[in-house]
Amino acid sequence: MGRLFGTDGVRGLANRFVTADLALKLGETAARVLVKERDSDARPTAIIGRDTRQSGAMLAQAVAAGLASAGVDVTHVDVVSTPAIAYLTANLDYDLGVMISASHNAMPDNGIKFFAHSGYKLADATEEHIESMLDEEWERPVGEGVGRISGDYEVATREYLDHLSTAITADLSGLRIAVDCANGAASELGPEALRRAGADVVVINASPDGKNINDACGSTHPEQLQALVVASEADFGVAFDGDADRCLAVDHTGEMVDGDQILGVLATGMKDDGKLVDDTLVITVMSNLGLLLAMEERGIKTVSTKVGDRYVLEAMKESGYVLGGEQSGHVIAAEYATTGDGVLTALLLAEQVAKNGKTLRDLASFIHRLPQTLVNVPGVDKTRTNSDEVLLAAVAKAEEDLGRTGRVLLRPSGTEPLVRVMVEAATQEEADRIAQDLAGVVAERLAL
């Protein structure tokens, strides 16, 4: 088996790969690593939440059992968003946070991700340490040394929603906002947070039954939301994913506003308010070139990282930047969150609409997305992507032809023998042509 932890915890088919046995072992081992790293002699504590998947309760109970068997007192908070667990871990002084979720994946999958006492996801080295100790023999505590398991099912409403209400100062009264909750973790939290801020909220896909999470709804399937925004004459709409760590939007005409455009709107507003540290926005290499050009026009610098919100966060923490994210809708506003937070993003976006008195369409209109083509080339030696001279020459020629109106990106897959060819250009026809040409060179030069 390869590395157990991916870029966002452990994830896979529930009860086949992510089993109760694995969950129990991860709970035990995470607790042992945690106890070794702690300075305090007090009994360690953990908080566990989950999204609405049918397998979530099973896995949450198994993780809790593992933690308790290692002497950790565990508090279940049941269905709650990933960013809520991150916030509660840090602000209610838990030693460890656990979220049971497979995010935007289909219902049969599930996952386990851990948060440190700080509310940040565990460092790679800590995850590797946990993984290396999974099958080690160890002496379990007995008697009073065994941890307690309890529940506090109102804590998210009591603490997390109160926290979100401090994130904006604008009154959202007069705004009608359509919300697609993906039948997931924010089915109650999302609409309630917006209503508390004064918005008139129209809600769909907020009736989770354990099976319908992300099912033709939410941020990965926004078609229902697009229709609802127009039909309900909403000012705009927002769509969350299953664990509500991402948010995409729809303007009043039903057109999508993706993560890049949301980041551009928020960065501009924060710069105007003097809150954008060093006038810098952190993005990934997959952000559309149109966003980079628009930010340049507004006097905002951009820093690009590898794909993955953890890499965005690393760059933000390293330099003290306060805003970053991905095209997929992961938006990290560091003043209020330690991870992507879809509900927080919706509030911040609504505040910009309310403060400026403009439609979301108008606010995002200065970001002109360039046509983009992505071609996957399978069955190749991805290790030679950045060393084959003929391929590098073909990329250089394409970049020269595109100039400032486009760009080329070759991305080796992290999990399979595949290279992704991404091209942006002034026209879709040009992007398609160059992407196909380069894909042919990749297939020929890197053939196995």
Residue, then its C-alpha position, 0 to 999 in steps of 0.5 A: m500500500g502506498r502512502l495512506f494519507g493524501t493531500d486531505g487526510v485519508r479518503g476512499l470507499a467506506n467500509r472497503f478502504v476506509t473501514a471501522d478497523l482502520a478508523l479505530k487504529l488511526g484514532e489510537t495511533a493519532a492519540r499516541v503521537l499526540v500524547k508524546e508531543r504534548d507538554s501538559d500532564a492533563r488528560p488529552t481531549a479531542i472533538i469529532g464531527r462528521d458530514t451526512r454520509q451514512s457511513g459517517a456515524m460508524l467511522a466517527q464511533a470507531v475513531a472515538a473508540g480508538l482515541a478513548s482506548a489511548g486515554v483521550d476524552v472525546t466529544h462528539v458534535d455530530v453533523v458539522s462542517t470541516p471548518a467548524i471542526a477546525y475552529l472549535t478545535a483551536n478555540l475550545d482548546y481541544d488537543l485534536g480535532v477529527m472530521i469524518s468526511a470525503s468532502h465533494n466525493a460521492m456518497p459511498d466514499n468517506g474520509i478521516k482528517f485530523f486537525a492539530h490543537s492550532g486548528y490547522k491540518l496536521a503537518d506531513a511529518t506528523e501524518e507520516h509518524i502516525e502512519s508508521m506507528l499504525d501496526e506497532e504493539w503498545e500497552r493500553p491504559v486501563g481503569e481510570g486511564v481509559g478516555r471518556i466519550s460524550g456528546d455536545y450537539e449544540v456546540a456548532t450553533r453556540e460557538y461557530l455560528d457566533h464566530l461567523s457573525t463577527a466576520i462581517t459588519a455589513d447588514l445583508s437585509g434586502l439581499r435575497i441569496a439562494v443556497d444549495c447545501a449539497n445535502g451535506a454538513a452545512s444544511e443547517l449552518g449555511p442558511e442560518a449564518l446568512r439569515r443571522a446577517g439579515a439575508d432573505v435565504v432561499v434553500i435547496n438540497a438541505s434535507p440529508d438522508g445519508k445517501n443524497i450528499n453531493d448527489a447532482c447538487g452542490s458545488t460540483h453540480p450547480e445546475q439546480l442552483q443556477a435555475l433557482v437563482v433566476a426563478s426566485e429572482a435572487d441577487f445571487g446564489v452560493a453552492f457548498d460541497g459536502d463538508a462545506d469547505r468550499c463555495l462557488a457562486v451564481d450571479h443573478t443571471g444564472e452565470m457561474v462565478d468560480g473560485d478565481q472570480i470570488l478570490g478576485v472580488l474579495a481581494t479587491g475589497m480587502k485591498d480597498d479596505g487596507k486589509l490585504v497584507d502586502d496587497t498579495l493574493v495566494i493562488t495555485v498554478m491552476s488559477n486562470l490567467g485572467l485572474l492574474l491579469a485582473m489582479e495586476e490591473r488592480g495593483i494586487k500581487t499574486v503568489s502561486t503554489k502547487v494545487g491543494d489548499r494545504y499548499v496555499l495555506e503554507a504559503m500564507k502562513e510563511s509570509g503572513y498573507v491573509l487571503g488565498g484559495e483555489q479555482s474550485g472554491h476553497v477560499i482561506a480568509a486567515e483572519y477568521a479561519t485556518t482552512g477553506d470555509g464555504v459558509l464564511t466565503a458566502l458571508l464575505l462575498a455577500e458583504q461585498v455585494a451589500k457594501n458596494g451596492k452592485t450586483l455580483r455580476d458587476l463586481a466580478s466583471f473585471i475578471h475575464r476568464l481566458p479559454q482553458t483546455l485540459v488534456n490528460v495523457p495516460g501511459v507515459d513516464k511522468t518523471r521525464t516531464n521536466s527533462d525531455e528537451v524536445l518536449l521542453a522546446a515544444v512548450a517554449k515555442a507554444e508559450e512564445d506564440l501565446g505571449r501574454t494572452g495565454r500560458v502552458l502548464l504540464r502537471p504530472s499526476g501524483t498517483e498514476p502514469l499520466v501528464r495533464v496538459m493545460v493551455e489557456a489562450a485568447t480563443q478556445e480554438e487556439a487553446d484546443r489546438i495547442a493543447q492537442d499538439l502538446a499532448g501529442v508531443v507528450a505521448e510520443r516523447l514520454a511513451l513507456 
